[in-house]
Amino acid sequence: MMTAVYMTDNISIAQDIALAFDINISKQNEFGFYEKRDSAVRIVVTYSNGQCFEVKEPEDFDIKYKNLNINNLPFIYPHSAAKVIKVIENKAALFAKIARTLREADFIVIAGNAEREGEL
């Protein structure tokens, strides 16, 4: 069975996408997401109710960046995304549920806001 996961920013968008796939939005799976299964496809629509991540501030890498100083510029973020982002504290449990769902996905559709934080 193929699993498709649709990731959204908020529950209202998740509900709209679920309804488009004829998913009953009065029922949610064990993680609180909308899901539909048939013999060939499993569709899961997730939502984060806002951002689960934020971009680390330069001072998170080195305290010298806490105060603006022209001699410390430019600041260049590391290339590894794992070093650049952090999970927002009150979203850690939700992120864990989304991550478990994503590990089961054969493909993922990002249906969040078309902006840096929305896509992050």
RALINRA-V593787 format. One line per field, one symbol per residue. psi: psi as a letter, one per 20 degrees, with the letter a starting at -180 (. if undefined). burial: I if it has 24 or more other C-alpha atoms within 12 Angstrom, else O. A space follows every 10 residues. Layout:
psi = ???
burial = ???
This chain:
psi = ppppppprhr hhgggggghh jkpoiipqah ijrpqpqahh qppporqila qiqqpqqhih hphijgppph ijqqppqqho hhihqqppgj jggghggggh ghhiphqppo kaqmrghhh.
burial = OOIIIIIIII IOIIIOIIOO OOIOIOOOOO OIIIIIOOOO OIIIIIIIII IIIOIOOOOO OOOOOOOOOO OOOOOOOOOO OOOOIOIOOO OOOIIOIIOO IIOOIOOIOI IIOOOOOOOI
